[in-house]
Amino acid sequence: MRVGRPSRRARTLFMTVGVLAVLAMLFVMFSGFWTDWLWYRSVKYASVFTTTLWTKIGLFAVFGVVMAVVVGVNIWLAHRLRPPLSAMSMEQQSLDRYRMSLAPFKKWVLLAISTVIGLIAGASASGEWRTWLQWINGVPFGQKDPQFGKDVAFYAFDLPWYRFLLSFGFAAAVLCLVAAALTHYLYGGLRLTSPGSRATAAATGHLSVLLGIFVSLKAIAYWLDRYGLAVKSSGLRSADGWTGLRYVDANAYLPAKTILFFIAVICAVLFFATLWRRTWQLPVIGFGLMVLSAVLIGGLYPAIVQKFQVQPNEQAKEAPYIKQNIKATRDAYDIQDSKVTGYKGDYQPGSKGESQKLRDNADTTASMRLLDPNVVSPAFQQQQQVRGYYQFPSTLDVDRYKDKDGVEQDTVIGLRELNIAGIPERNWINDHFKYTHGYGAVAAKGTEISEGGGPKYTESDLPSKGKLPTYEQRIYYGEKTTQYSIVGGPQRELDYSDDSGEKSYTYQGKSGVSLANPVNRAAYAVAFGEPQILYSGAIGDGSRILYNRTPKERVEAVAPWLTIDGDAYPAVINGRVQWIVDAYTTSNGYPYASRTTLGDTTADSLTNGQRAVMAQQNQVNYIRNSVKATVDAYDGSVKLYQWDKADPVLKTWMKSFPGTVEPRSAISPQLMEHLRYPQDLFKVQRQLLTTYHVTDPGTFYTGSERWQIPNDPTNKSGNSVPPYYLSMKMPDQKDQTFSLTTTFTPNKRDNLGAFMAVDANATSGDYGKIRILKLPSETPVPGPQLVQSKFNSDPQIANELNILKKFGDSEIEYGNLLTVPLDGGLLYVEPVYLRGANTNYPLLKKVLVSYGDNKPVLENSLKDALDVVFGKKAPSSTAPGEEPSTGGETTQPPSDQTVQEALTDAQKAYEAGEKARVDGDWSAYGDAQKKLKEALDRAAAAEKKAEKKGGGSGG
């Protein structure tokens, strides 16, 4: 049955549907581009968008056209050089059908093949926009590598671009060779089974030139490989991520690459010579010689050198190269000035006077931050959330604020951000128009707690009030604010609620993108997959859409060449809440500097769901905290400040994106007070210093002084202990300074190997100075794991903690184990939190303290614990079998008081405290907490008394 042509009406319908489909696809593509442009323009970083866009377009066009032209020309040339008559053979007769079918469409086929290949090549090249910008704008480092005498910029900026050009050349040569060979075969220039010559002279000459070009590129590759040895990763048992030349590289691979370069040049000349000789004999011989040389000279010879010259005396042979690697690594990670000094670590007081001196020095050496920002977030959540649609981050931040006397106080701070999951009734209007922002900051003293064991707030309630200066409290941009909001239009927002009811608000900022334009609304409806944006009556004059609302997202977008720290932190500055974001410039091309993987290096016990790692699998061997960025929590404005004025990588990017980074002088004094040394950089540096604190090549090679980062003893994650911010002074300092600290243990051991601190106060003249106290290996000093075991195994401590856990089926949570060098010894302080069965937030109830070989103590306060550990007073309770000390503060139970009766009293006090907390009667809450403490003390004393009686009767 013959099928007729579609009717004219059907053809018109099909054409209309096709045109509409194409237009829809084009509008989808346009909407993504248009919304990106609008967003960058709204944050006043349009130049970043345009520079990136034009760079990508330029690379796409240039390399796409070049690839399309060279492939197309070679196909055309192969067709042009076809023999006038094809051989009479079965092979050629079968090819005649393909030649005839292609004949009417030859130009279109050539154009289609060239276009597809050009598009693929252009898309690949556009992804190299960073490499191009760094190459064209590269700034010298002012340091030369020891082997070739080239500036580091050659390896960081130039070599990556040359390698890209080389890979592009190889791809072009291979594609041209394949396309030309297929065309010659199709039109008879190459024959596989036909009698006579297998290739015409024209085909031989054409393919020989292409092979000559390929071999010439291989020669260039051999030459660049010489320099690549300086940034090549290889194995050395004493260092992970070893980078740079070793003995075998300098004495075997380097001369081998040079020899292979000359062999490849000769081989290429032989291929080009076939234009005149028209024979494959010499080029094939030359190519075989090059392959054989690559195996013997490039593979076998270095293996022989390694086996018979290096291995018998590896330490001596590698010593000069180890020295170069140590210097380059310490320079690249900015640890070259880290100061390592010896520290005794096992001080023992010889008299009561010395003990008193230690006790006094304990107060002046460090301000012990008992309030652990990694533990107390639930307390903030329960006591200061106020409404279910607010939330705090699971890990709070540590900052510094001045008290009324102008003295800096370590402060734990968090913002009351919007919790979209807590909205009472979820719908599109509520999610995106009514509930749009959080409200206020909540802060607490880091070194003090309330009577009940909770945070001692310096800023609290809703609206927040306290000791912070007046500031704009609305939080439109935050770490937890991930959804888009539409503000400023006819739909009023919920500002906050109090006893008088809900307060409404209309956004007054200039942030976001205007939706007054119907084109903008349509573009965002498509981009966000939300058609209601196009026709909703809740959108009108003044409506603006806010998105990309986390500080990290905003800084990454306006500075895509930066690596962003995993933890932004808020600060109240000049009447605004500013998110402070640390940003890094990195490179993978610093010669001789060992590489590290950022995701692995910055992971610790807090990065499992609490805070992010810096970057997952980015391998780098150069890093600088070159930029400090701020994001305004109200209007989302982003500011980038040049922090490291000497960083050549930052200078290169500032040339690439002029006007985007403000000078360091633009940082206000108020902002400077809140800048700090970033944790992620510190974690990268401490990981490198486990190996690179050693500067002697011989010791480095043996690995005998290698350290490791201990696991966090306060939890069971098995991950590294996080670094802690703490105001303290090192032995060579006169006053306390805001510092970031960590500990090391010797490799595969639990005793303390070293203590490390960096001056984290940006206003300090010693900002960024790394101090390392190295403990003697012959007198082992307990490390964090051993100290925690010491706490857990002490009978008196274990007994008191068991009593606490029995009460209400409570759980014990340990806070940060703080380590502080004190007069030749090491002071360990660890807060102990109690989370009751009816309380889903922890309260600080006890403090553990250990110093040297002194008996560890568990007391109700840090002051009491320090007094006891240094012998100023007796313990407040005694261990089983011991007589109560007359100098202590033991609570003796009534003669008829049993453990159960005391626990019953404690339960009643606890319930009274909970009722007072719910009612907001904080005076009654404090009284109840006192009664709770007294009851628990009576329970502990009663249990010990019962155990003592049981022991006596059994004797």
SVG drawing of the C-alpha trace seen along z (x, -y; Angstrom):
<svg xmlns="http://www.w3.org/2000/svg" viewBox="-5 -51 81 61">
<polyline fill="none" stroke="black" stroke-width="0.4" points="0.0,0.0 1.5,-3.4 1.6,-6.0 0.8,-9.4 2.5,-12.7 1.2,-14.4 -1.4,-17.1 -0.4,-20.7 -2.1,-21.4 -0.2,-18.5 3.1,-19.8 2.3,-23.2 1.5,-21.8 4.7,-19.8 6.8,-22.8 5.1,-24.9 5.7,-22.3 9.3,-22.0 9.8,-25.8 8.2,-26.1 10.4,-23.2 13.5,-24.9 12.5,-28.2 11.7,-26.6 15.2,-24.9 16.8,-28.3 14.9,-30.0 15.9,-27.4 19.5,-28.0 19.0,-31.7 17.4,-31.7 20.4,-30.1 22.7,-32.6 20.4,-35.6 19.8,-34.7 23.6,-34.3 24.2,-37.7 21.5,-39.3 22.9,-37.7 26.5,-38.9 25.3,-42.3 23.3,-42.4 26.4,-41.7 28.5,-44.2 30.8,-41.5 29.6,-41.6 33.3,-41.9 33.9,-38.3 31.0,-37.0 32.1,-38.8 35.8,-38.1 35.1,-34.4 32.5,-34.3 34.6,-36.0 37.6,-33.9 35.6,-30.7 34.1,-32.0 37.6,-33.0 39.1,-29.7 36.1,-27.8 36.3,-29.8 40.0,-29.8 40.7,-26.1 37.4,-25.0 38.1,-26.7 41.7,-25.6 40.7,-21.9 37.9,-22.1 40.2,-23.7 43.1,-21.4 41.0,-18.3 38.8,-19.6 41.9,-20.7 43.5,-17.2 40.3,-15.5 40.1,-17.9 43.7,-17.4 43.4,-13.6 40.5,-13.8 42.4,-16.1 45.4,-13.7 43.2,-10.7 44.4,-8.7 42.5,-9.5 41.8,-5.8 41.0,-3.2 42.6,0.3 40.4,3.0 39.9,5.2 37.1,6.5 38.2,4.1 37.9,1.0 34.7,2.2 33.0,2.5 34.3,-1.0 32.8,-2.4 29.3,-2.2 30.3,-4.4 32.1,-6.8 29.1,-7.2 26.6,-7.6 28.9,-10.3 29.5,-12.2 26.4,-14.5 27.0,-15.3 30.8,-15.6 30.9,-19.2 28.2,-18.7 29.8,-15.7 33.2,-17.5 31.4,-20.5 29.6,-18.3 32.6,-16.3 34.7,-19.4 32.0,-21.2 31.4,-18.3 35.1,-17.9 35.5,-21.6 32.7,-21.9 34.1,-19.1 37.6,-20.6 36.3,-24.0 34.2,-22.8 37.3,-21.0 39.5,-24.1 37.0,-26.4 37.4,-24.4 41.1,-25.6 40.1,-29.3 41.9,-29.3 45.1,-27.9 45.0,-30.6 44.4,-33.5 47.2,-32.4 49.6,-32.0 48.7,-35.4 48.8,-37.2 51.4,-35.3 53.5,-37.1 57.1,-35.9 57.5,-34.3 61.1,-35.6 62.3,-32.1 64.1,-29.7 64.1,-25.9 67.5,-24.4 67.8,-22.1 66.9,-24.2 67.1,-27.7 63.7,-28.7 61.3,-30.9 58.6,-29.0 56.1,-30.9 57.2,-28.8 56.0,-25.6 52.9,-27.2 51.6,-29.2 53.6,-28.4 54.1,-24.6 50.4,-23.8 49.5,-25.9 52.3,-24.4 51.1,-20.9 47.5,-21.8 48.8,-23.1 50.8,-19.9 47.8,-17.7 45.7,-19.7 48.4,-19.2 48.5,-15.5 44.7,-15.3 44.8,-17.3 47.6,-15.2 45.9,-11.9 42.5,-13.1 44.1,-14.4 46.0,-11.2 42.9,-9.0 40.7,-11.2 43.4,-11.4 44.0,-7.7 40.3,-6.9 39.9,-9.3 42.9,-7.9 41.6,-4.4 38.1,-5.4 39.4,-7.0 42.1,-4.4 45.2,-6.1 45.7,-3.3 45.0,0.3 44.9,3.3 44.3,6.2 44.7,4.8 47.7,5.9 50.6,3.5 51.7,0.7 49.8,0.4 49.9,-3.4 50.2,-6.1 53.1,-8.5 50.8,-11.3 49.2,-9.4 52.7,-8.3 53.8,-11.9 50.7,-13.2 50.6,-10.6 54.4,-10.9 54.1,-14.6 51.3,-14.0 53.4,-11.3 56.4,-13.7 54.3,-16.3 53.2,-13.7 56.8,-12.7 57.8,-16.3 55.2,-16.8 56.6,-13.8 60.0,-15.5 58.5,-18.6 56.9,-16.3 60.2,-14.8 61.7,-18.3 58.9,-19.4 59.1,-16.2 62.5,-17.3 61.0,-20.2 58.1,-18.0 60.5,-16.0 60.6,-19.0 56.8,-18.7 56.5,-14.9 55.2,-13.0 57.1,-9.9 57.5,-7.6 60.0,-8.1 59.3,-6.1 59.9,-8.9 57.4,-11.4 53.8,-11.1 53.2,-13.0 56.9,-13.5 57.4,-15.8 60.5,-16.8 63.7,-15.2 65.5,-12.4 68.9,-11.0 67.6,-8.6 65.6,-11.5 68.6,-13.8 71.1,-11.2 69.0,-8.8 65.6,-10.2 66.9,-13.7 69.7,-12.6 67.3,-10.0 64.7,-12.6 67.3,-14.7 68.6,-11.8 65.0,-10.8 64.3,-14.4 67.2,-14.3 66.2,-10.9 62.6,-12.1 63.8,-15.1 65.9,-12.9 62.9,-10.5 60.6,-13.4 63.1,-14.6 63.1,-11.2 59.3,-11.2 59.4,-14.7 62.1,-13.4 59.6,-11.0 58.2,-14.0 61.3,-13.5 62.2,-9.8 58.7,-8.4 59.6,-5.4 58.7,-4.3 61.9,-2.4 64.0,-5.1 61.1,-6.6 60.0,-3.2 63.5,-2.3 63.8,-5.7 60.4,-5.2 61.4,-1.7 64.7,-3.1 62.7,-5.8 60.4,-3.1 63.4,-0.9 65.3,-3.9 62.2,-4.8 62.2,-1.3 65.9,-1.0 67.0,-4.6 63.7,-5.8 62.8,-2.7 65.6,-0.1 68.5,-2.4 66.8,-4.4 65.8,-1.0 69.5,0.1 70.7,-3.1 68.1,-2.8 69.0,0.8 72.8,0.7 73.7,-2.9 70.9,-4.3 69.6,-1.4 73.0,-0.3 73.5,-3.8 70.1,-5.5 70.4,-7.9 73.6,-9.5 72.5,-9.6 69.1,-11.2 70.3,-13.7 70.8,-16.7 67.4,-16.1 65.7,-15.6 67.2,-18.9 65.7,-20.7 62.3,-19.0 62.3,-20.1 63.1,-23.7 60.6,-23.9 57.8,-22.3 58.3,-24.6 58.3,-27.6 55.2,-26.5 53.1,-25.9 54.4,-29.0 55.9,-27.0 59.5,-28.0 59.7,-30.2 58.0,-27.7 60.1,-27.7 60.8,-24.4 62.1,-24.6 62.7,-22.0 60.2,-21.7 60.7,-19.5 57.0,-18.7 57.2,-16.9 57.6,-19.6 57.3,-18.5 56.8,-21.1 59.3,-20.8 57.7,-22.9 54.4,-24.4 55.6,-27.7 56.2,-26.4 52.8,-24.8 51.3,-28.2 53.2,-29.8 51.9,-27.2 48.4,-27.8 48.8,-31.5 50.4,-31.0 47.6,-28.8 45.2,-31.8 47.5,-34.0 48.8,-31.5 45.5,-30.8 41.8,-31.7 40.4,-28.2 37.4,-28.1 35.1,-25.7 32.2,-26.3 32.9,-23.9 31.3,-25.3 31.1,-21.7 28.9,-20.5 26.8,-23.4 24.8,-24.1 21.8,-22.1 21.8,-24.4 21.6,-27.4 18.9,-25.6 16.7,-24.8 17.2,-28.0 17.4,-30.6 15.7,-29.1 12.4,-30.7 10.5,-29.5 10.7,-26.3 11.4,-28.0 14.8,-29.2 18.0,-27.1 21.6,-27.3 24.5,-25.5 25.6,-22.2 29.0,-23.7 29.1,-27.3 32.0,-29.7 34.6,-31.2 35.4,-34.9 36.5,-37.7 34.5,-40.7 35.6,-43.3 33.9,-43.7 33.0,-47.0 36.6,-47.4 38.0,-46.9 39.4,-43.5 39.0,-40.8 36.8,-37.9 36.7,-34.6 33.1,-34.3 31.0,-31.5 28.6,-32.9 25.9,-31.7 23.2,-33.3 19.5,-32.5 19.0,-31.4 15.9,-30.4 14.9,-26.8 12.7,-26.1 11.7,-22.6 10.3,-24.2 7.7,-26.3 4.3,-25.5 2.5,-25.2 4.5,-24.4 3.4,-25.9 5.0,-28.0 4.0,-31.4 5.2,-30.5 8.4,-28.9 9.5,-31.7 7.6,-34.9 6.6,-34.9 9.5,-33.1 12.5,-34.8 15.1,-35.5 16.5,-34.6 16.8,-37.1 19.7,-38.0 22.9,-36.7 23.3,-34.7 26.6,-34.9 28.0,-33.4 31.2,-33.8 33.7,-31.1 35.3,-30.9 32.3,-31.1 29.1,-29.1 25.8,-29.8 25.0,-28.3 23.0,-25.5 25.9,-24.5 24.5,-26.2 26.0,-29.0 26.4,-32.4 24.8,-34.5 26.1,-38.0 23.6,-38.3 20.2,-36.5 16.4,-36.6 14.4,-37.7 15.0,-40.4 18.5,-39.8 19.8,-42.1 22.8,-42.2 26.4,-43.4 26.8,-43.5 26.6,-47.0 23.3,-47.8 23.2,-46.1 20.9,-45.1 19.5,-41.7 17.8,-40.3 19.7,-37.4 18.9,-37.0 22.2,-35.3 23.6,-32.5 25.2,-29.0 21.8,-27.3 19.9,-29.6 19.8,-27.5 16.4,-28.2 15.4,-31.2 13.2,-33.9 11.1,-36.6 11.0,-39.9 10.2,-43.5 6.9,-43.1 3.2,-43.1 3.6,-40.1 4.6,-41.0 7.3,-39.0 7.2,-37.6 9.8,-39.6 9.6,-37.9 7.1,-37.0 6.8,-38.0 4.2,-38.0 2.2,-40.7 2.0,-38.6 3.7,-38.5 5.7,-41.5 5.6,-42.0 8.4,-43.5 9.2,-44.4 12.8,-44.0 14.6,-47.4 17.9,-46.2 19.1,-46.4 20.2,-42.8 18.8,-40.2 17.4,-40.5 14.3,-42.5 11.3,-40.5 9.4,-43.6 10.5,-42.7 8.3,-39.9 11.4,-38.6 13.2,-38.2 10.2,-36.4 10.0,-34.0 13.7,-33.3 13.6,-32.5 10.5,-30.4 12.4,-28.3 15.8,-28.3 14.2,-27.3 11.6,-25.0 8.9,-27.0 6.1,-28.3 4.3,-30.2 7.1,-32.8 5.7,-33.8 2.1,-34.4 1.9,-34.7 0.0,-37.7 2.4,-37.8 5.0,-39.2 4.8,-42.8 6.5,-46.1 9.6,-46.0 9.8,-42.2 13.3,-40.9 14.5,-37.3 17.3,-36.3 19.4,-33.1 22.9,-31.8 22.5,-32.8 25.3,-30.9 28.5,-32.9 30.6,-30.1 28.4,-30.0 28.6,-33.8 32.4,-34.0 32.9,-31.0 30.7,-32.6 32.4,-36.0 35.9,-34.5 35.9,-31.1 39.7,-31.1 39.7,-30.8 39.5,-27.8 37.1,-28.5 37.6,-27.6 35.1,-25.1 33.8,-27.3 32.6,-30.9 32.0,-32.7 29.8,-35.7 30.9,-38.9 29.0,-42.1 30.9,-44.9 29.8,-48.5 26.2,-47.8 26.0,-44.9 26.4,-41.1 29.2,-40.2 30.1,-36.6 33.9,-36.4 35.2,-33.9 38.8,-32.8 39.8,-32.1 43.0,-30.5 45.0,-30.7 46.5,-27.3 48.7,-25.7 49.7,-22.2 52.9,-23.3 55.4,-24.4 58.7,-22.5 60.0,-20.1 57.1,-20.8 55.3,-17.7 51.6,-17.5 48.6,-17.1 44.9,-16.3 42.9,-19.1 39.9,-16.9 41.9,-14.4 44.1,-17.0 41.3,-19.2 39.1,-16.3 38.8,-15.8 36.3,-14.6 34.1,-17.6 33.8,-17.3 31.3,-14.5 28.1,-16.5 29.1,-19.4 31.4,-21.4 32.6,-21.1 36.1,-20.2 37.8,-22.8 37.9,-20.8 37.3,-17.1 40.0,-15.8 42.0,-18.9 45.7,-18.1 47.9,-21.1 51.5,-21.8 51.2,-25.5 48.6,-27.4 48.2,-30.9 45.4,-32.5 45.6,-35.4 42.1,-36.8 39.8,-37.7 36.2,-38.0 33.0,-39.3 29.4,-38.7 26.8,-41.0 24.1,-38.9 21.4,-41.5 22.1,-42.6 24.5,-39.8 27.1,-42.2 30.5,-40.6 33.8,-42.2 37.2,-40.6 40.3,-42.0 43.9,-41.3 45.4,-39.8 48.7,-38.3 50.3,-41.2 53.3,-39.1 51.4,-36.1 52.2,-35.9 49.2,-33.7 46.8,-36.3 48.6,-39.0 48.1,-36.9 44.4,-36.6 44.1,-40.3 45.6,-41.1 43.1,-38.7 40.1,-40.2 41.1,-43.8 39.0,-45.7 37.5,-42.7 39.9,-42.5 40.3,-45.6 43.6,-46.4 44.4,-45.4 44.3,-49.0 40.6,-49.0 40.0,-46.6 38.5,-48.6 39.9,-48.4 36.6,-47.0 36.8,-44.2 40.5,-43.6 39.7,-42.8 37.6,-39.8 39.9,-38.4 41.7,-35.2 44.1,-32.6 42.0,-30.0 41.5,-26.5 41.8,-24.8 45.2,-26.4 46.4,-25.4 45.3,-21.8 47.1,-21.7 50.2,-23.1 50.1,-20.8 49.8,-17.8 52.9,-18.8 54.8,-19.6 54.3,-16.0 57.2,-15.3 58.6,-18.6 59.5,-19.9 62.7,-18.0 65.2,-20.0 68.1,-17.5 68.0,-15.2 69.4,-12.2 66.9,-12.4 64.1,-13.1 65.1,-10.0 65.0,-7.6 61.6,-9.0 62.7,-8.5 61.3,-11.9 58.0,-11.7 54.9,-12.7 51.2,-12.0 48.0,-13.9 46.3,-12.1 42.7,-10.9 40.2,-12.9 40.0,-11.1 36.6,-12.7 34.6,-10.7 34.7,-7.4 34.9,-8.7 38.5,-7.6 39.3,-10.9 41.9,-13.5 41.5,-15.9 40.4,-19.3 42.6,-22.4 41.2,-24.7 41.1,-28.5 42.3,-29.6 43.7,-32.8 47.0,-31.7 50.7,-32.5 53.6,-30.3 56.7,-30.1 58.4,-32.9 55.4,-35.3 54.7,-37.8 50.9,-38.1 48.0,-36.0 47.1,-36.1 44.3,-34.6 45.8,-31.4 45.0,-28.2 46.5,-25.1 47.1,-21.4 49.1,-18.5 51.3,-15.8 52.2,-12.3 55.2,-10.3 54.5,-8.0 52.4,-5.0 52.7,-6.1 50.3,-7.8 52.7,-9.9 53.0,-13.6 55.5,-14.5 54.9,-18.2 52.6,-21.1 51.9,-23.6 50.3,-27.1 50.0,-29.9 49.2,-33.5 45.7,-33.8 45.1,-37.5 45.1,-39.5 46.0,-42.7 49.1,-41.1 52.5,-41.8 53.2,-38.0 50.1,-37.0 50.8,-33.7 53.9,-32.9 54.1,-29.2 55.6,-28.0 56.3,-24.3 57.3,-22.9 59.1,-19.5 58.8,-17.1 61.8,-14.8 61.5,-11.3 63.5,-9.8 61.0,-11.0 57.5,-10.1 54.8,-12.7 51.2,-11.5 49.4,-12.6 45.7,-13.3 44.7,-9.6 46.7,-8.7 45.4,-11.6 41.8,-10.7 42.6,-7.1 44.1,-8.5 40.8,-10.4 38.6,-7.4 40.7,-4.9 40.9,-6.9 38.6,-5.2 37.4,-8.3 36.6,-10.1 34.9,-7.0 32.8,-6.6 31.6,-10.2 30.8,-10.0 28.9,-6.8 26.8,-8.5 26.1,-11.3 25.1,-8.8 22.8,-7.0 20.8,-10.1 17.9,-10.1 19.7,-7.7 21.9,-10.6 24.7,-10.6 28.2,-12.0 29.6,-14.1 33.2,-15.3 34.1,-18.7 37.3,-19.9 40.4,-18.5 42.5,-21.7 46.3,-21.4 48.3,-24.3 52.1,-24.5 52.6,-25.7 56.0,-26.3 57.7,-23.3 54.8,-21.0 51.5,-20.5 48.1,-21.3 45.1,-19.4 41.6,-20.7 38.4,-19.0 34.8,-20.1 32.3,-17.3 28.7,-17.8 25.7,-15.9 22.8,-15.3 19.8,-14.1 17.2,-11.6 14.6,-14.4 17.0,-17.1 18.2,-17.0 20.9,-19.5 24.1,-19.2 24.9,-21.1 28.5,-21.6 28.6,-19.9 32.2,-19.0 35.8,-19.9 38.6,-17.4 42.2,-18.7 45.5,-16.9 49.1,-18.3 52.2,-16.2 52.2,-13.2 49.8,-14.8 46.6,-12.9 43.9,-13.9 40.9,-15.7 37.2,-16.1 35.6,-19.1 32.5,-21.3 34.4,-24.3 37.7,-25.1 38.8,-27.1 38.2,-24.2 39.9,-21.8 43.0,-24.0 43.2,-24.5 43.0,-20.8 45.5,-19.7 48.1,-22.1 47.5,-21.3 45.9,-24.5 42.9,-22.7 41.7,-19.1 39.3,-17.3 35.7,-18.0 35.1,-14.2 37.3,-11.2 37.9,-8.0 36.5,-4.7 38.4,-3.5 39.8,-7.0 39.0,-9.2 37.5,-12.5 40.0,-15.3 39.5,-18.0 40.7,-20.6 38.1,-19.7 34.6,-20.8 33.0,-17.4 29.2,-17.4 28.5,-14.9 25.1,-13.1 22.7,-12.9 23.1,-9.7 19.9,-8.3 20.4,-9.5 20.7,-6.7 21.9,-6.9 18.3,-6.3 16.9,-9.1 19.6,-11.5 18.8,-10.6 15.1,-11.2 15.9,-14.6 18.0,-15.2 15.2,-14.1 12.8,-16.6 15.3,-19.4 15.9,-18.6 12.1,-18.6 11.7,-21.9 14.5,-23.4 13.0,-22.2 9.6,-23.8 11.4,-27.0 13.2,-27.0 10.0,-26.5 8.3,-29.3 11.3,-31.6 11.9,-32.0 15.7,-32.0 16.0,-32.8 14.1,-29.7 16.0,-27.8 19.3,-28.8 18.0,-27.7 16.9,-24.4 20.3,-23.8 22.0,-24.5 19.7,-21.9 20.4,-19.5 24.2,-19.8 23.8,-19.3 21.7,-16.2 24.2,-14.7 27.0,-15.4 25.0,-13.7 24.4,-10.7 28.1,-10.4 29.1,-10.7 26.4,-8.2 27.5,-5.6 31.1,-5.9 30.0,-5.6 28.1,-2.4 31.1,-1.0 33.4,-1.7 31.1,0.1 30.8,3.0 34.6,3.2 35.0,3.1 32.5,5.8 34.0,8.0 37.5,7.6"/>
</svg>
